[in-house]
Amino acid sequence: MSLDLSARRAPGPAALYRIRAVTRRHWLVLSRSPHRLFDVLVWPAVDTLLYGSIGLFAADAGGSTGTDLGVFLLSGTVLWHLVHQTQISLATGFLEETWSRNVLGLLTTPLRGWEYLAGVGLFALLRTAVSTTAVAGLALAAYAFDVTSLGLGLLPVAALLLACGWAVALLVVGLVLRYGSGAEALVWGALSVVMPLSGVFYPVSTLPAPLRPVAEALSTTHVFAVGRALAAGHGMPWRELALATGGTALLLGAGMLGLARMLRSFRRRGLITRYS
Protein backbone atom coordinates (compact mmCIF):
# COMPACT_ATOMS: atom_id res chain seq x y z
CA MET A 1 0.00 0.00 0.00
CA SER A 2 1.40 3.37 -0.96
CA LEU A 3 1.48 5.78 1.98
CA ASP A 4 1.36 8.86 -0.26
CA LEU A 5 -2.21 10.16 -0.11
CA SER A 6 -1.43 12.78 -2.75
CA ALA A 7 -0.49 10.17 -5.37
CA ARG A 8 -4.03 9.86 -6.58
CA ARG A 9 -5.26 8.87 -10.00
CA ALA A 10 -8.70 8.61 -11.49
CA PRO A 11 -10.30 5.47 -10.04
CA GLY A 12 -10.31 2.69 -12.62
CA PRO A 13 -11.85 -0.78 -12.37
CA ALA A 14 -8.92 -2.12 -10.31
CA ALA A 15 -9.10 0.77 -7.83
CA LEU A 16 -12.85 0.35 -7.43
CA TYR A 17 -12.36 -3.37 -6.87
CA ARG A 18 -9.80 -2.71 -4.13
CA ILE A 19 -12.08 -0.14 -2.47
CA ARG A 20 -14.92 -2.65 -2.52
CA ALA A 21 -12.63 -5.32 -1.06
CA VAL A 22 -11.65 -3.09 1.88
CA THR A 23 -15.31 -2.26 2.56
CA ARG A 24 -16.30 -5.93 2.40
CA ARG A 25 -13.43 -6.96 4.66
CA HIS A 26 -14.59 -4.61 7.43
CA TRP A 27 -18.26 -5.42 6.93
CA LEU A 28 -17.53 -9.14 7.32
CA VAL A 29 -15.62 -8.47 10.55
CA LEU A 30 -18.62 -6.56 11.90
CA SER A 31 -21.31 -8.99 10.76
CA ARG A 32 -19.45 -12.07 12.04
CA SER A 33 -18.60 -10.61 15.45
CA PRO A 34 -21.92 -10.07 17.25
CA HIS A 35 -20.25 -8.31 20.20
CA ARG A 36 -19.17 -5.53 17.82
CA LEU A 37 -22.83 -4.70 17.23
CA PHE A 38 -22.94 -3.34 20.78
CA ASP A 39 -21.51 -0.02 19.59
CA VAL A 40 -23.76 -0.01 16.53
CA LEU A 41 -27.13 -0.83 18.08
CA VAL A 42 -27.06 -1.19 21.87
CA TRP A 43 -25.35 2.07 22.91
CA PRO A 44 -27.42 4.13 20.45
CA ALA A 45 -30.59 2.52 21.81
CA VAL A 46 -29.51 3.27 25.39
CA ASP A 47 -28.86 6.92 24.49
CA THR A 48 -32.24 7.20 22.79
CA LEU A 49 -34.10 5.69 25.75
CA LEU A 50 -32.17 7.82 28.25
CA TYR A 51 -32.59 11.20 26.58
CA GLY A 52 -36.04 10.39 25.23
CA SER A 53 -37.31 9.50 28.70
CA ILE A 54 -35.76 12.64 30.20
CA GLY A 55 -37.48 14.66 27.48
CA LEU A 56 -40.82 12.95 28.12
CA PHE A 57 -40.52 13.62 31.84
CA ALA A 58 -39.72 17.28 31.14
CA ALA A 59 -42.71 17.53 28.80
CA ASP A 60 -45.05 16.15 31.47
CA ALA A 61 -43.63 18.48 34.11
CA GLY A 62 -43.01 21.64 32.13
CA GLY A 63 -45.71 21.97 29.49
CA SER A 64 -44.64 23.50 26.18
CA THR A 65 -41.15 24.30 27.48
CA GLY A 66 -40.68 20.67 28.45
CA THR A 67 -41.95 19.56 25.06
CA ASP A 68 -39.36 21.75 23.34
CA LEU A 69 -36.66 20.25 25.55
CA GLY A 70 -37.79 16.76 24.57
CA VAL A 71 -37.55 17.64 20.89
CA PHE A 72 -34.06 19.09 21.37
CA LEU A 73 -32.92 16.00 23.27
CA LEU A 74 -34.20 13.53 20.69
CA SER A 75 -33.08 15.49 17.64
CA GLY A 76 -29.67 16.02 19.26
CA THR A 77 -29.37 12.30 19.98
CA VAL A 78 -30.11 11.31 16.39
CA LEU A 79 -27.79 13.95 14.94
CA TRP A 80 -25.01 13.19 17.41
CA HIS A 81 -24.91 9.57 16.31
CA LEU A 82 -24.20 10.70 12.76
CA VAL A 83 -20.88 12.23 13.76
CA HIS A 84 -20.15 9.70 16.51
CA GLN A 85 -20.70 6.57 14.43
CA THR A 86 -18.79 7.98 11.46
CA GLN A 87 -15.78 8.82 13.60
CA ILE A 88 -15.80 5.54 15.52
CA SER A 89 -16.31 3.43 12.39
CA LEU A 90 -13.49 5.05 10.44
CA ALA A 91 -11.02 5.09 13.33
CA THR A 92 -11.71 1.55 14.53
CA GLY A 93 -11.54 0.38 10.93
CA PHE A 94 -7.87 1.31 10.97
CA LEU A 95 -7.38 -0.05 14.50
CA GLU A 96 -8.72 -3.38 13.30
CA GLU A 97 -5.69 -3.60 11.01
CA THR A 98 -3.35 -3.00 13.95
CA TRP A 99 -5.16 -5.43 16.25
CA SER A 100 -4.99 -8.17 13.62
CA ARG A 101 -1.36 -7.32 12.75
CA ASN A 102 -2.39 -6.66 9.17
CA VAL A 103 -0.66 -3.31 8.59
CA LEU A 104 2.48 -4.88 7.11
CA GLY A 105 0.31 -7.06 4.89
CA LEU A 106 -1.50 -4.00 3.55
CA LEU A 107 1.79 -2.28 2.77
CA THR A 108 2.84 -5.18 0.54
CA THR A 109 -0.29 -4.96 -1.63
CA PRO A 110 -1.04 -2.68 -4.62
CA LEU A 111 -3.58 -0.88 -2.42
CA ARG A 112 -2.99 2.87 -2.34
CA GLY A 113 -3.61 5.03 0.71
CA TRP A 114 -6.58 6.92 -0.72
CA GLU A 115 -8.18 3.63 -1.83
CA TYR A 116 -7.94 2.29 1.70
CA LEU A 117 -9.46 5.47 3.12
CA ALA A 118 -12.25 5.32 0.56
CA GLY A 119 -12.99 1.69 1.41
CA VAL A 120 -13.05 2.26 5.16
CA GLY A 121 -15.02 5.47 4.62
CA LEU A 122 -17.67 3.58 2.67
CA PHE A 123 -17.85 1.01 5.46
CA ALA A 124 -18.23 3.85 7.96
CA LEU A 125 -21.14 5.26 5.96
CA LEU A 126 -22.88 1.87 5.92
CA ARG A 127 -22.38 1.35 9.64
CA THR A 128 -23.54 4.89 10.39
CA ALA A 129 -26.64 4.37 8.25
CA VAL A 130 -27.54 1.23 10.20
CA SER A 131 -27.00 2.84 13.60
CA THR A 132 -28.70 6.15 12.81
CA THR A 133 -31.68 4.39 11.24
CA ALA A 134 -32.03 2.33 14.42
CA VAL A 135 -31.89 5.46 16.60
CA ALA A 136 -34.39 7.34 14.44
CA GLY A 137 -36.70 4.30 14.33
CA LEU A 138 -36.64 3.88 18.10
CA ALA A 139 -37.27 7.61 18.62
CA LEU A 140 -40.29 7.37 16.33
CA ALA A 141 -41.67 4.16 17.83
CA ALA A 142 -41.10 5.00 21.50
CA TYR A 143 -41.54 8.79 21.60
CA ALA A 144 -43.37 9.69 18.37
CA PHE A 145 -40.45 11.86 17.26
CA ASP A 146 -39.87 11.90 13.51
CA VAL A 147 -36.44 13.28 12.64
CA THR A 148 -37.59 13.97 9.07
CA SER A 149 -39.85 16.67 10.54
CA LEU A 150 -36.73 18.86 10.48
CA GLY A 151 -37.30 19.16 6.73
CA LEU A 152 -34.85 19.39 3.87
CA GLY A 153 -32.48 21.37 6.06
CA LEU A 154 -31.62 18.02 7.62
CA LEU A 155 -29.61 17.11 4.50
CA PRO A 156 -26.81 19.71 4.82
CA VAL A 157 -26.73 19.17 8.58
CA ALA A 158 -26.24 15.43 8.11
CA ALA A 159 -23.57 15.97 5.44
CA LEU A 160 -21.62 18.36 7.68
CA LEU A 161 -21.79 16.01 10.66
CA LEU A 162 -20.52 13.12 8.53
CA ALA A 163 -17.63 15.31 7.36
CA CYS A 164 -16.84 16.31 10.96
CA GLY A 165 -16.74 12.66 11.96
CA TRP A 166 -14.39 11.91 9.09
CA ALA A 167 -12.09 14.80 10.03
CA VAL A 168 -11.81 13.83 13.70
CA ALA A 169 -11.18 10.20 12.72
CA LEU A 170 -8.36 11.21 10.35
CA LEU A 171 -6.69 13.23 13.09
CA VAL A 172 -7.02 10.37 15.58
CA VAL A 173 -5.69 7.77 13.12
CA GLY A 174 -2.70 10.02 12.43
CA LEU A 175 -1.95 10.27 16.15
CA VAL A 176 -2.24 6.49 16.56
CA LEU A 177 0.21 5.99 13.69
CA ARG A 178 2.67 8.40 15.25
CA TYR A 179 2.36 7.53 18.93
CA GLY A 180 1.17 3.93 18.84
CA SER A 181 -1.36 2.12 21.00
CA GLY A 182 -1.07 4.74 23.74
CA ALA A 183 -3.13 7.09 21.57
CA GLU A 184 -5.94 4.58 20.94
CA ALA A 185 -7.97 6.00 23.83
CA LEU A 186 -8.55 9.09 21.68
CA VAL A 187 -10.72 7.00 19.36
CA TRP A 188 -13.40 6.89 22.05
CA GLY A 189 -12.36 9.91 24.08
CA ALA A 190 -11.96 12.69 21.51
CA LEU A 191 -15.66 13.16 20.84
CA SER A 192 -16.47 12.84 24.54
CA VAL A 193 -14.66 16.16 24.95
CA VAL A 194 -16.25 17.69 21.87
CA MET A 195 -19.83 16.72 22.76
CA PRO A 196 -20.48 19.04 25.75
CA LEU A 197 -18.69 21.91 24.00
CA SER A 198 -20.76 21.53 20.82
CA GLY A 199 -24.14 22.33 22.34
CA VAL A 200 -25.69 19.09 21.12
CA PHE A 201 -28.74 19.57 23.35
CA TYR A 202 -28.47 23.22 24.42
CA PRO A 203 -27.11 26.58 23.22
CA VAL A 204 -23.46 27.12 24.13
CA SER A 205 -24.45 30.34 25.88
CA THR A 206 -25.33 28.10 28.84
CA LEU A 207 -21.71 26.95 29.18
CA PRO A 208 -19.35 28.57 31.71
CA ALA A 209 -18.00 31.83 30.28
CA PRO A 210 -14.36 30.64 29.86
CA LEU A 211 -15.52 27.73 27.68
CA ARG A 212 -17.76 29.71 25.31
CA PRO A 213 -14.96 30.98 23.01
CA VAL A 214 -13.69 27.40 22.70
CA ALA A 215 -17.18 26.17 21.86
CA GLU A 216 -17.72 28.91 19.27
CA ALA A 217 -14.50 27.87 17.52
CA LEU A 218 -15.80 24.33 16.93
CA SER A 219 -17.55 23.66 13.63
CA THR A 220 -19.79 21.11 15.34
CA THR A 221 -21.19 23.89 17.54
CA HIS A 222 -22.58 25.71 14.51
CA VAL A 223 -23.88 22.50 12.92
CA PHE A 224 -25.89 21.67 16.03
CA ALA A 225 -27.10 25.27 16.26
CA VAL A 226 -28.59 24.76 12.79
CA GLY A 227 -30.14 21.49 13.95
CA ARG A 228 -31.74 23.11 17.00
CA ALA A 229 -33.15 25.94 14.90
CA LEU A 230 -34.74 23.43 12.54
CA ALA A 231 -36.09 21.38 15.45
CA ALA A 232 -37.64 24.53 16.93
CA GLY A 233 -39.31 25.33 13.60
CA HIS A 234 -37.38 28.57 13.05
CA GLY A 235 -36.25 27.79 9.53
CA MET A 236 -32.72 27.65 8.19
CA PRO A 237 -30.23 29.95 9.99
CA TRP A 238 -28.05 30.73 6.99
CA ARG A 239 -25.30 32.49 8.94
CA GLU A 240 -24.84 29.49 11.21
CA LEU A 241 -24.88 27.18 8.20
CA ALA A 242 -22.16 29.25 6.52
CA LEU A 243 -20.02 29.18 9.67
CA ALA A 244 -20.59 25.45 10.01
CA THR A 245 -19.62 24.81 6.38
CA GLY A 246 -16.46 26.91 6.56
CA GLY A 247 -15.40 25.42 9.88
CA THR A 248 -16.03 21.88 8.70
CA ALA A 249 -14.00 22.47 5.53
CA LEU A 250 -11.08 23.74 7.62
CA LEU A 251 -11.39 20.80 10.02
CA LEU A 252 -11.48 18.29 7.18
CA GLY A 253 -8.45 19.91 5.57
CA ALA A 254 -6.60 19.80 8.89
CA GLY A 255 -7.51 16.14 9.29
CA MET A 256 -6.20 15.20 5.85
CA LEU A 257 -3.03 17.27 6.26
CA GLY A 258 -2.40 15.88 9.73
CA LEU A 259 -2.83 12.29 8.57
CA ALA A 260 -0.54 12.84 5.57
CA ARG A 261 2.19 14.27 7.81
CA MET A 262 1.87 11.44 10.31
CA LEU A 263 2.03 8.88 7.50
CA ARG A 264 5.28 10.40 6.25
CA SER A 265 6.69 10.32 9.78
CA PHE A 266 5.45 6.74 10.16
CA ARG A 267 7.38 5.68 7.07
CA ARG A 268 10.50 7.76 7.75
CA ARG A 269 10.91 6.54 11.34
CA GLY A 270 10.22 2.89 10.47
CA LEU A 271 7.32 2.71 12.93
CA ILE A 272 5.86 -0.24 11.00
CA THR A 273 7.90 -2.43 13.38
CA ARG A 274 5.21 -1.77 16.01
CA TYR A 275 2.75 -3.80 13.97
CA SER A 276 4.94 -6.59 12.57
N, C-alpha and C positions, 0 to 999 in steps of 0.2 A: 504494500500500500504506500503510495507516495504521500509524504507528509506536507507537501506544498499545496496549500488550499488555493493559491492563486493560479496554479497550473491547471486551468479549467478549459475544456473544450466543449463544443456543442455535443449534447448527449446523443450518442448513436445507439443502435440496438444492443451492443455489448454493455455499454454503460447502464442502460435501462435494465438489462438483465441482472447486473450486479447490484443495482439499487433494490430491485425486487427481491434478490436473494438475501440481502441484509435485513430487509423488512420481514421477510418470511422467517428468517432465523430467530429474530427476537419475538415474533408472534408465537412461534412454536414453543419457545421457552416459557412464555406467559401462559399459554393455553394448557401446557402439560405440567404445570406446577401450580396446583390449586391454591397453595398458600400465598402465591404472589397476587392472587385476586383480592387479597385483603385490602391492599392499597387502592385497588381499582373500584371496588364495590362496597366493602364494609365500612371503611373510614368515611367515604362520602355519605353513606347512609346515616352513620352516626352523627355527622355534622348537620345533615338536613333535619334529623329528628330533634337534635339539641336546639338549634337555632329556631326551627319551626315551632317547637313547643314553647320556647321563651316568647316568641312573637305572638302566639295564640294567647298565652297568659296575659301579655301586655295589652292585647286587644280587648280581652274580657275585662281587664281592670281599668283601662284608660280610654275607652271609647275610640273616637276617630284618631286621636294621637297614637294610641296603642296599635290600631290597625295599620297606620303608616309605618310604625316601627316594625311590625311583622312583615310588611312588604319589603322594607329595606333589608331585614335580616335574611329573608328567603332569596331575594334577588342577589344580594351580596354573596350568599353561599354558592349559588349556581355559578355566578361569574367568577368567584374565587377559584373554583375547581377547574376552570378553563386554564388559568395561568399555572396553578399548582400541578395539575396532572401533566401539562406539557413539559414543565421544568423537570419534574421527577422522572417522567418517561424517558426524556432525552438523556438526562444525566445518568440514570441507572442503566440505560442501554449501553453506555460506554463502560460503566463499572462492571457490567456483566462480562465484558471481555477481559477485564483485569481479574475478576474472581475466578474465571475459568482458564486463566493463563493463556488466553488466545491472542494477546496483542502481538506477540512475535509472529504467530501464524498469519495474522492480517497483513503484517508488513512484508511478508514474502509472496503475497498475491498481487495480481494486476490492479486490485482495487485502489482507486485514488481517494484522497481525503474527502473531497467534496461529495463523492459518490457515497461514501460511508455516512457522512452527515445527512445526506438526502434520504438514505435508507432508514436510518434511525429516526429522522424527523418524520417520515411517513408513518413509521410505527407509532411514534408519539401522538400523531394526529388520530390514528385509529383508536389507541388506548384512551385518549382524551375524549373522543366521541362516545365511546362506551360508557365511561365514568360520568360524563356530564349528562348524557341521556338518562342514566339511572337516577342521578340527583334531580333532574328536572321532572322525571316521571314520578318520583316519590313525593316531591313538593306538590305536584298536581293532585296525586291520589290522596295524600294525607292531609293537605292543607288548602286544597283548591286554589293553589297559586300557579298560574300559567306564565312561564317566563316569556313566551312569545307576545304577551300583552305589552311588552316594552316597545313593540313595533319594529320597523325596519332599522331604527337606530341601533338595534341590538347587533346588527351585522358588523359595523365598524368597531364597536366595542369588543366583540368577540375576536375580531382579527387582531386588534391591538394587544389584547391580553395574551393571545397565542404567541405573538411576536415577543412580548415581554418574557414569557416563559422560556422561549428559545434563547433569548439574550442572556438571561440569568444562568441557564444551563450551560451555555458556551463558556461563560466566565468560570463557572464551577469546574467544568471538565478541564479547562486550562490549568487551574490551580491544582487539581488532582494529578495531572501529568507532571507538573513541576515539583510538587511537594510530596507526592505519594499518598499512601493510605491515610496519613494523618489529616488530610484535607477532606476526606470522604464525608465527614460530619456535615460539611457545608451543603451537601446534596439535600439533606432534610432540614438543615438549620437556617439556610440563607433566607428562604421565604418566610420563616417564622419571625424573623426580624422585620422583614418588609411589610408583613400583613398589618400589624397595628399602626404602622406609619402611613399606610396607604388609604386609610379611611374606608375600608371595605364596607363597614356597616354604619358609619357616622362621618360627618364632616370633620376635617382635620382641625378646624377651629376649636374643637373640644379637647385637643391634645394640650399637654403642658406647653407653655409659651416657648421654652428653649427648643422643643422638638418640632415646632411648626415650620421653621425654615427648611429643616431637613425633609419633612414630609412634602412640602411644596416643590422640592427639587426632584422628587421621584415621579417618573412618568406614570406609574401605576396609580398614584394619587389622582391625577387628572382623568384617567380612564374610569376609575370608580366614581368620580364626581359626575361624569357623563351618565353612568349607569344609574346613579341615585336620582338624577334629574329626570331620566326617562321613567323610572319606577314611580316617581311622584306625579307623573303626568305633565311635566313642565315643558316638554318638547326638547329639541336638540340644543344644548348649549354649545354653540359653534366655537366660542373662544376656548373653552375647556377641551373641545375635541382637537383644535389646532395645537394646543399645548401638549396634549397627550400624543398626538401624531409625531410632532417634532421631538419630544423627549424619547419616545419609543424608537425612533429612527437613530438617535444618538446612542441609545443603550444597545441597540442591535449592532451598530457599527463598532462600539466599544467591545462587545462580546466577541465579534469576529476577529477584530484586531488582537484582542488579548489572547484568544485561542491560537491564532497564527504565531504570535510571539512565543507562547509557551511551547508550541510544537517544535519551533526552531531550537529552543533551548533544550527540549527533550532529546532531540536528535544530536545536537552538538555535545551535550554532556554525557551521552551514552546511557541515559536513564532507563532504556529498555531492559537493562539487566534486572530491574526491580520485578519485571513481569515474566522473566524467562525461567 
